[in-house]
């Protein structure tokens, strides 16, 4: 970057507030599918981060969101020339220093196939700082070594490129971003598993937990009845009659 830059980088937002450990614990018992459905019922329709898939099947993560925003390069403002000697002064390095234990980093990268937003060394540093997972609507590099870390990561693929080698540049952190077509605000919560990542607005989290708890309880009842030979039309979703049956079952099992 120039001695007299066109724009002061990196752009930084305010550090988001923390989430209550009990709330995160309760959210960790909810699938992304249930979180998505319950938010939809509340009128929040665009919560599924389209594109990123889990690097390793069977992993799941819940956490407070920290954000990283890539922007298109413009040579008079920021370019990839200089590789890590430039990148170490960008939002990419800065957000890694800002991460706190349990945070999930969500990244706006436009689905770029030529931008390796994270590689082996950065993932290891993020993990050492206590980061819980990464969701990026773009690629990573050093795939075999990144997988060895065991860190839960959702991405759109892999690339040999480093972060600013092609068309993007790490611009801002702890700012609102668009990730996989979803508005993500710093301090939001995210639930990610094999079905993908779902953003839970912080102010909706308690309502999601309450709705999900009841939903998963009646699904457990319905699953048992269907396995016993019950009719799908009777038990999924519940009818008025089978809901009364479920409530009797719930009362007996909670006594």
C-alpha positions in Angstrom: 0.0 0.0 0.0 1.1 3.6 -0.7 2.7 6.0 1.9 -0.4 8.2 1.4 -3.2 5.7 0.9 -6.4 6.6 -0.9 -8.3 4.8 1.9 -7.2 3.9 5.4 -7.0 0.1 5.8 -8.0 -2.0 7.4 -11.5 -0.8 8.1 -12.6 -1.9 11.5 -16.0 -2.0 13.2 -16.8 -2.2 16.9 -16.0 -5.4 18.8 -19.3 -7.3 19.1 -20.8 -8.1 22.5 -20.4 -11.6 23.9 -23.1 -14.2 24.0 -24.1 -15.9 27.3 -22.5 -19.4 27.6 -25.8 -21.0 28.5 -27.4 -19.6 25.4 -24.6 -21.1 23.3 -24.9 -24.4 25.1 -28.6 -24.6 24.3 -28.0 -23.6 20.7 -25.4 -26.3 20.3 -28.2 -28.9 20.8 -30.1 -27.5 17.8 -29.5 -28.5 14.2 -29.0 -26.0 11.4 -32.2 -27.3 9.8 -34.3 -26.7 13.0 -32.7 -23.2 13.5 -33.5 -22.3 9.9 -37.1 -23.5 10.1 -37.8 -21.7 13.4 -36.4 -18.5 12.1 -38.5 -18.8 9.0 -41.6 -19.2 11.2 -40.6 -15.9 12.8 -40.4 -14.2 9.4 -36.6 -14.3 9.0 -36.3 -16.1 5.7 -32.7 -15.6 4.5 -30.5 -17.3 7.0 -29.0 -20.2 5.1 -25.4 -19.5 3.9 -25.6 -20.8 0.3 -22.4 -22.3 -1.1 -20.1 -23.3 1.7 -20.0 -27.0 2.6 -18.2 -28.7 5.5 -14.6 -29.6 4.9 -15.0 -32.6 7.1 -18.3 -34.5 7.5 -19.7 -34.9 11.0 -18.5 -31.7 12.5 -20.7 -29.0 14.0 -20.1 -25.6 15.5 -22.1 -22.9 17.3 -20.6 -19.5 18.2 -20.5 -15.7 18.2 -19.8 -14.3 14.8 -16.8 -12.2 13.9 -16.7 -11.0 10.3 -14.1 -10.5 7.6 -14.8 -8.7 4.4 -12.9 -9.1 1.2 -13.4 -6.4 -1.5 -12.3 -6.2 -5.2 -8.8 -5.1 -5.7 -8.0 -1.7 -7.2 -4.4 -1.1 -7.8 -4.3 2.5 -6.5 -5.9 1.4 -3.3 -4.9 -2.1 -2.5 -3.4 -5.0 -4.6 -1.9 -8.4 -3.9 1.7 -7.3 -4.8 4.0 -8.2 -2.0 2.1 -11.2 -0.8 2.2 -11.7 3.0 4.4 -8.5 3.5 1.3 -6.6 2.5 -1.3 -9.0 3.8 0.1 -8.8 7.4 -1.2 -5.2 7.5 -4.7 -6.1 6.3 -8.0 -7.0 7.9 -7.0 -10.7 7.5 -4.2 -10.5 10.0 -6.1 -8.0 12.2 -9.2 -10.2 12.7 -7.0 -13.1 13.6 -5.5 -11.0 16.4 -9.0 -9.9 17.5 -10.6 -13.3 17.7 -11.6 -14.6 21.1 -12.2 -18.1 22.3 -15.3 -19.6 20.9 -15.7 -17.2 18.0 -16.7 -18.3 14.5 -15.2 -16.3 11.7 -17.6 -15.6 8.8 -16.0 -14.3 5.5 -17.4 -12.4 2.5 -15.4 -13.6 -0.5 -18.1 -13.7 -3.3 -17.6 -17.4 -4.0 -14.2 -16.6 -5.6 -12.4 -19.6 -6.9 -9.1 -17.7 -7.1 -8.8 -16.4 -3.5 -7.4 -18.7 -0.9 -8.8 -16.8 2.1 -7.0 -19.0 4.6 -4.1 -21.5 4.5 -2.4 -23.8 6.9 -0.6 -21.2 9.0 -3.5 -18.8 9.4 -5.9 -21.6 10.3 -3.5 -22.9 12.9 -3.1 -19.5 14.4 -6.8 -18.9 14.5 -7.2 -22.3 16.2 -4.5 -21.5 18.8 -6.4 -18.2 19.6 -9.4 -20.3 20.5 -11.4 -19.8 17.3 -14.2 -22.4 17.0 -14.7 -22.5 13.3 -14.7 -20.7 9.9 -17.5 -20.2 7.4 -16.3 -18.6 4.1 -18.2 -18.1 0.9 -14.9 -18.7 -1.0 -11.9 -21.0 -0.9 -9.1 -22.1 1.3 -5.7 -23.5 0.4 -3.3 -26.0 1.8 -6.3 -28.4 2.0 -4.6 -31.5 3.4 -2.8 -29.7 6.2 -5.8 -27.6 7.0 -7.9 -30.8 7.3 -5.3 -32.2 9.7 -6.0 -29.3 12.2 -9.5 -30.7 12.8 -10.9 -27.1 12.8 -14.5 -27.1 11.6 -14.5 -25.2 8.3 -17.2 -24.5 5.7 -16.0 -23.3 2.4 -16.9 -23.5 -1.3 -13.7 -25.3 -2.3 -9.9 -25.2 -2.4 -7.4 -23.2 -4.5 -3.6 -22.9 -4.7 -3.9 -19.0 -4.6 -3.0 -17.0 -1.5 -5.6 -14.5 -0.2 -4.7 -11.4 -2.4 -3.2 -13.2 -5.3 -6.1 -12.6 -7.7 -9.0 -10.3 -7.6 -9.8 -9.7 -3.9 -8.2 -8.0 -1.0 -8.9 -8.3 2.8 -10.6 -5.0 3.5 -12.5 -4.8 6.8 -13.4 -6.8 9.9 -16.1 -6.7 12.5 -18.4 -5.0 9.9 -21.6 -6.2 8.3 -21.0 -8.6 5.4 -22.8 -10.6 2.9 -21.9 -14.3 3.2 -23.5 -16.8 0.8 -26.4 -14.4 0.1 -27.1 -13.7 3.8 -26.6 -10.5 5.8 -24.3 -11.2 8.7 -23.8 -8.8 11.5 -20.9 -8.9 14.0 -22.2 -10.5 17.1 -24.8 -12.7 15.4 -24.7 -16.4 16.2 -24.2 -19.2 13.7 -25.2 -22.8 13.8 -23.3 -25.0 11.3 -23.3 -28.7 10.7 -23.5 -31.2 7.8 -26.5 -29.4 6.3 -24.6 -26.1 6.2 -24.4 -22.8 8.1 -27.4 -20.8 9.4 -27.1 -17.3 10.8 -29.2 -16.7 14.0 -29.8 -13.0 14.7 -28.6 -12.3 18.3 -32.0 -10.9 19.3 -33.8 -13.9 18.0 -31.6 -16.6 19.6 -33.6 -17.1 22.8 -36.9 -17.5 20.8 -35.2 -19.9 18.5 -34.0 -22.0 21.4 -37.5 -22.1 23.0 -39.2 -23.0 19.7 -36.6 -25.6 18.8 -36.7 -27.3 22.1 -40.5 -28.0 21.8 -40.1 -28.9 18.1 -37.3 -31.5 18.6 -39.2 -33.0 21.6 -42.4 -33.7 19.5 -40.2 -34.9 16.6 -38.7 -37.4 19.0 -42.2 -38.6 19.9 -43.3 -38.7 16.3 -40.1 -40.6 15.2 -40.9 -43.3 17.9 -44.5 -43.6 16.8 -43.6 -43.9 13.1 -41.0 -46.6 13.9 -43.8 -48.4 15.7 -45.9 -48.4 12.5 -47.9 -45.1 12.9 -49.1 -43.3 9.8 -46.9 -40.4 8.6 -50.0 -38.3 8.0 -50.9 -38.7 11.7 -47.5 -38.0 13.2 -45.6 -35.6 10.9 -46.7 -33.0 11.5 -49.0 -33.7 14.4 -52.7 -33.5 14.0 -55.0 -32.2 16.7 -55.5 -35.7 18.0 -51.8 -36.8 17.9 -50.8 -33.5 19.5 -53.0 -34.4 22.4 -51.4 -37.8 22.5 -47.9 -36.2 22.4 -48.8 -33.9 25.3 -49.8 -36.8 27.4 -46.5 -38.6 26.4 -44.5 -35.4 27.3 -46.2 -35.1 30.7 -45.6 -38.7 31.6 -41.9 -38.4 30.6 -41.3 -35.2 32.4 -42.9 -36.3 35.6 
